[in-house]
Amino acid sequence: MDMITQNPYERIFEDMKKHIKENLKSNVTPGGYVEMHEELDKHLEHVATGALQDTFETLDENFKHSQARRKHYYTKGKRPRTLMTIQGEVRFEREYYVPKRGGEGFFYVDRILGLPERDYYDPLVKADILRTSGKMSYGQVGQVVADKIGRRCKRREEVERATISRQTTRNIILQANSAPPPDKEALPVETLHIQLDEKHVHTQGEEKSSHEVKAAVVHTGVESITGERNRLKDRHVLAETGSAYRLRKKLLDHITTHYDLERLSHIIVSGDGAAWIKSTTVDLRFHKDMQVTYVLDRFHTDQAVNHITPLTTIREHLRTCIRKDQKRYFRDTVRALADHDPKRAETILAKAAYLERHWHAIQNQKDPRFTGCSIEGHISSIFAYLFTDRPKGYSIRMMEKILSLRLLEVNGEDIRELYLRRYIENMPPTDDIPSINEMTKDRPSPPSEHWLRELFKHINHGGNPILNTV
């Protein structure tokens, strides 16, 4: 078949079957399933990388020999390129073209397929790195993705080249941009729950100090999964490395775009009583009938009581005073504890003042619409795992990138798809070079098809009176 008319994908499956048939061992030993499977995998890898190489080079040859290329571009010789793909390392050659009327040269294959310029890793490998970065520490990410590639590499030098260093992973994360998640339909709910808290993360570089990550968990209630396990309905997690104002802005944008404000009548905010959390409730009154209730979560309530006294009976008495809204009895008990133990008086009085300062918010725990506050668990599982479980420091920029990937992951977004979508959107335009279809428009037909076309043209114009009368 002529190189010009050849489809680069036509031979792939035939070559695959032929290669495996010729090379796969037929004398499999009894119980040799593992050996057979490894042998098959080796040949599949060979066919996959070979097919990619063949596709790249065939596309380039088609363009090189097309009339469109001959009319508009000079060839300046072949240049090699190596690309690490999920299938393994692929080496291929392609021509460098220069416009005859002047202009910047280009590699046709790189441009038409959108291959990253001067980049060793292809977009699919990068997409896997970003997706994995939303699940684990980026120091582990390179090893996980490299293992996926390395399993397909049989020679030691190939396995070593497939290794992805921590620095490479870091660079890919910093350079990456993903498309925003698609818009979702507004939920018609009456009550919305918002949990707020912060996490301190160590930074490095110019700011070698602790940096605060503020987080919000938004949901519409609690539903049972199995047995005693529950989960938050319609959960969405937001976070911000900057000021509380920036988190509030994200929170307000999320609520106005994801919930029907005409139906929404009650918002319950819970947290540890920090000033920025309480001030957030003011911004949540979207209309005059909106009711916003602030609740101090039970975890911090019980924690403060436990700090006042180690005695179980006294703790239960204090909790009863709080639960029954008996502030006078609570104060009397605290004063007696402070007088009895002067060494701990400062701690006792400080924790008691904390509880009294949020007394009304604690009483709001009785609201039947309050479903509890699990923000501490979210902070631990979502943020602490990546940022503080192991001693490390982040630059502010890296922390923001890791945080954005983590949020996409926990909110159920497909990071790989979002990255590839943005990658395709940002591909350089190819309007100045002919497409594969345009290359075939002025291509001469094969002789057999040309002969048939001329024959029927002769018939239709009366060249054969006998056939013309049929």
Solvent accessible surface area in square Angstrom, and as a share of the most:
residue,aa,sasa,rsa
1,M,167,0.75
2,D,86,0.44
3,M,80,0.36
4,I,42,0.21
5,T,58,0.33
6,Q,24,0.10
7,N,67,0.35
8,P,11,0.07
9,Y,128,0.49
10,E,91,0.41
11,R,79,0.29
12,I,32,0.16
13,F,143,0.60
14,E,106,0.47
15,D,66,0.34
16,M,49,0.22
17,K,125,0.53
18,K,122,0.52
19,H,43,0.19
20,I,29,0.15
21,K,176,0.75
22,E,117,0.53
23,N,66,0.34
24,L,51,0.25
25,K,110,0.46
26,S,113,0.73
27,N,124,0.63
28,V,66,0.38
29,T,77,0.45
30,P,138,0.87
31,G,86,0.83
32,G,11,0.11
33,Y,140,0.53
34,V,100,0.58
35,E,85,0.38
36,M,75,0.33
37,H,92,0.41
38,E,105,0.47
39,E,25,0.11
40,L,57,0.28
41,D,43,0.22
42,K,79,0.33
43,H,16,0.07
44,L,67,0.33
45,E,26,0.12
46,H,99,0.44
47,V,10,0.06
48,A,25,0.19
49,T,19,0.11
50,G,31,0.30
51,A,14,0.11
52,L,55,0.28
53,Q,73,0.33
54,D,39,0.20
55,T,9,0.05
56,F,13,0.05
57,E,53,0.24
58,T,6,0.04
59,L,4,0.02
60,D,1,0.00
61,E,34,0.15
62,N,8,0.04
63,F,0,0.00
64,K,50,0.21
65,H,61,0.27
66,S,3,0.02
67,Q,81,0.36
68,A,17,0.13
69,R,31,0.11
70,R,120,0.44
71,K,146,0.62
72,H,78,0.35
73,Y,14,0.05
74,Y,110,0.42
75,T,48,0.28
76,K,110,0.47
77,G,34,0.33
78,K,89,0.38
79,R,96,0.35
80,P,104,0.65
81,R,24,0.09
82,T,45,0.26
83,L,3,0.01
84,M,1,0.00
85,T,8,0.05
86,I,28,0.14
87,Q,58,0.26
88,G,0,0.00
89,E,27,0.12
90,V,2,0.01
91,R,131,0.48
92,F,4,0.02
93,E,78,0.35
94,R,14,0.05
95,E,7,0.03
96,Y,53,0.20
97,Y,0,0.00
98,V,37,0.21
99,P,28,0.18
100,K,81,0.35
101,R,232,0.85
102,G,52,0.50
103,G,57,0.55
104,E,158,0.71
105,G,14,0.14
106,F,12,0.05
107,F,43,0.18
108,Y,0,0.00
109,V,0,0.00
110,D,18,0.09
111,R,53,0.19
112,I,37,0.19
113,L,66,0.33
114,G,5,0.05
115,L,26,0.13
116,P,20,0.12
117,E,125,0.56
118,R,212,0.77
119,D,35,0.18
120,Y,69,0.26
121,Y,23,0.09
122,D,10,0.05
123,P,17,0.11
124,L,72,0.36
125,V,0,0.00
126,K,24,0.10
127,A,0,0.00
128,D,8,0.04
129,I,0,0.00
130,L,2,0.01
131,R,78,0.28
132,T,18,0.11
133,S,0,0.00
134,G,0,0.00
135,K,97,0.41
136,M,44,0.19
137,S,7,0.05
138,Y,15,0.06
139,G,29,0.28
140,Q,73,0.33
141,V,0,0.00
142,G,2,0.02
143,Q,104,0.46
144,V,63,0.36
145,V,1,0.01
146,A,7,0.05
147,D,65,0.34
148,K,64,0.27
149,I,0,0.00
150,G,13,0.13
151,R,160,0.58
152,R,74,0.27
153,C,8,0.05
154,K,93,0.39
155,R,132,0.48
156,R,190,0.69
157,E,82,0.37
158,E,26,0.12
159,V,62,0.36
160,E,99,0.44
161,R,80,0.29
162,A,1,0.01
163,T,78,0.45
164,I,7,0.04
165,S,56,0.36
166,R,122,0.45
167,Q,100,0.45
168,T,36,0.21
169,T,0,0.00
170,R,57,0.21
171,N,56,0.28
172,I,11,0.05
173,I,1,0.01
174,L,17,0.08
175,Q,127,0.56
176,A,13,0.10
177,N,85,0.44
178,S,36,0.23
179,A,2,0.02
180,P,86,0.54
181,P,53,0.34
182,P,79,0.49
183,D,144,0.75
184,K,115,0.49
185,E,156,0.70
186,A,47,0.36
187,L,60,0.30
188,P,75,0.47
189,V,31,0.18
190,E,105,0.47
191,T,30,0.18
192,L,0,0.00
193,H,12,0.05
194,I,1,0.00
195,Q,3,0.01
196,L,1,0.00
197,D,7,0.04
198,E,36,0.16
199,K,48,0.21
200,H,104,0.47
201,V,0,0.00
202,H,116,0.52
203,T,10,0.06
204,Q,84,0.37
205,G,47,0.45
206,E,180,0.81
207,E,88,0.39
208,K,166,0.71
209,S,65,0.42
210,S,60,0.39
211,H,44,0.20
212,E,51,0.23
213,V,0,0.00
214,K,20,0.08
215,A,0,0.00
216,A,0,0.00
217,V,1,0.00
218,V,0,0.00
219,H,1,0.00
220,T,21,0.12
221,G,8,0.08
222,V,58,0.33
223,E,60,0.27
224,S,82,0.53
225,I,67,0.34
226,T,88,0.51
227,G,77,0.74
228,E,172,0.77
229,R,161,0.59
230,N,92,0.47
231,R,139,0.51
232,L,32,0.16
233,K,80,0.34
234,D,75,0.39
235,R,88,0.32
236,H,44,0.20
237,V,1,0.01
238,L,20,0.10
239,A,2,0.01
240,E,7,0.03
241,T,6,0.03
242,G,22,0.21
243,S,55,0.36
244,A,15,0.12
245,Y,144,0.55
246,R,117,0.43
247,L,2,0.01
248,R,40,0.15
249,K,109,0.46
250,K,86,0.37
251,L,1,0.01
252,L,48,0.24
253,D,71,0.37
254,H,13,0.06
255,I,0,0.00
256,T,65,0.38
257,T,86,0.50
258,H,47,0.21
259,Y,8,0.03
260,D,48,0.25
261,L,49,0.24
262,E,166,0.74
263,R,118,0.43
264,L,0,0.00
265,S,50,0.32
266,H,3,0.01
267,I,0,0.00
268,I,2,0.01
269,V,0,0.00
270,S,4,0.02
271,G,0,0.00
272,D,25,0.13
273,G,9,0.08
274,A,29,0.23
275,A,79,0.62
276,W,34,0.12
277,I,0,0.00
278,K,72,0.30
279,S,49,0.32
280,T,2,0.01
281,T,15,0.09
282,V,102,0.59
283,D,63,0.33
284,L,0,0.00
285,R,128,0.47
286,F,54,0.23
287,H,62,0.28
288,K,190,0.80
289,D,100,0.52
290,M,11,0.05
291,Q,94,0.42
292,V,18,0.11
293,T,15,0.09
294,Y,28,0.11
295,V,0,0.00
296,L,0,0.00
297,D,1,0.01
298,R,116,0.42
299,F,102,0.43
300,H,27,0.12
301,T,11,0.06
302,D,56,0.29
303,Q,70,0.31
304,A,3,0.03
305,V,0,0.00
306,N,52,0.27
307,H,76,0.34
308,I,1,0.00
309,T,4,0.02
310,P,99,0.62
311,L,103,0.51
312,T,97,0.56
313,T,107,0.62
314,I,47,0.24
315,R,60,0.22
316,E,92,0.41
317,H,80,0.36
318,L,0,0.00
319,R,52,0.19
320,T,40,0.23
321,C,1,0.01
322,I,8,0.04
323,R,137,0.50
324,K,123,0.52
325,D,79,0.41
326,Q,64,0.28
327,K,65,0.28
328,R,161,0.59
329,Y,104,0.40
330,F,0,0.00
331,R,108,0.39
332,D,68,0.35
333,T,22,0.13
334,V,7,0.04
335,R,129,0.47
336,A,59,0.46
337,L,29,0.15
338,A,9,0.07
339,D,106,0.55
340,H,161,0.72
341,D,48,0.25
342,P,99,0.63
343,K,195,0.83
344,R,79,0.29
345,A,22,0.17
346,E,148,0.66
347,T,60,0.35
348,I,3,0.01
349,L,94,0.47
350,A,57,0.45
351,K,64,0.27
352,A,5,0.04
353,A,49,0.38
354,Y,40,0.15
355,L,0,0.00
356,E,46,0.20
357,R,151,0.55
358,H,7,0.03
359,W,15,0.05
360,H,139,0.62
361,A,8,0.07
362,I,7,0.03
363,Q,28,0.12
364,N,27,0.14
365,Q,27,0.12
366,K,112,0.47
367,D,27,0.14
368,P,131,0.82
369,R,99,0.36
370,F,16,0.07
371,T,60,0.35
372,G,18,0.17
373,C,32,0.19
374,S,47,0.30
375,I,1,0.01
376,E,59,0.26
377,G,45,0.43
378,H,18,0.08
379,I,12,0.06
380,S,64,0.41
381,S,66,0.43
382,I,4,0.02
383,F,1,0.00
384,A,11,0.09
385,Y,69,0.26
386,L,2,0.01
387,F,3,0.01
388,T,48,0.28
389,D,86,0.45
390,R,108,0.39
391,P,141,0.89
392,K,43,0.18
393,G,28,0.27
394,Y,6,0.02
395,S,26,0.17
396,I,48,0.24
397,R,139,0.51
398,M,2,0.01
399,M,0,0.00
400,E,68,0.31
401,K,46,0.20
402,I,3,0.01
403,L,7,0.03
404,S,53,0.34
405,L,12,0.06
406,R,27,0.10
407,L,23,0.11
408,L,26,0.13
409,E,48,0.21
410,V,27,0.16
411,N,25,0.13
412,G,68,0.66
413,E,29,0.13
414,D,69,0.36
415,I,1,0.01
416,R,72,0.26
417,E,101,0.45
418,L,6,0.03
419,Y,18,0.07
420,L,31,0.16
421,R,85,0.31
422,R,61,0.22
423,Y,49,0.19
424,I,114,0.58
425,E,108,0.48
426,N,99,0.51
427,M,58,0.26
428,P,76,0.48
429,P,100,0.63
430,T,40,0.23
431,D,138,0.71
432,D,92,0.48
433,I,8,0.04
434,P,19,0.12
435,S,42,0.27
436,I,73,0.37
437,N,119,0.61
438,E,79,0.35
439,M,4,0.02
440,T,56,0.33
441,K,158,0.67
442,D,73,0.38
443,R,53,0.19
444,P,99,0.62
445,S,44,0.28
446,P,60,0.38
447,P,115,0.73
448,S,76,0.49
449,E,90,0.40
450,H,97,0.44
451,W,158,0.55
452,L,85,0.42
453,R,124,0.45
454,E,73,0.33
455,L,65,0.33
456,F,113,0.47
457,K,99,0.42
458,H,101,0.45
459,I,31,0.16
460,N,116,0.59
461,H,150,0.67
462,G,36,0.35
463,G,35,0.33
464,N,50,0.26
465,P,95,0.60
466,I,133,0.68
467,L,89,0.44
468,N,87,0.45
469,T,115,0.67
470,V,157,0.90
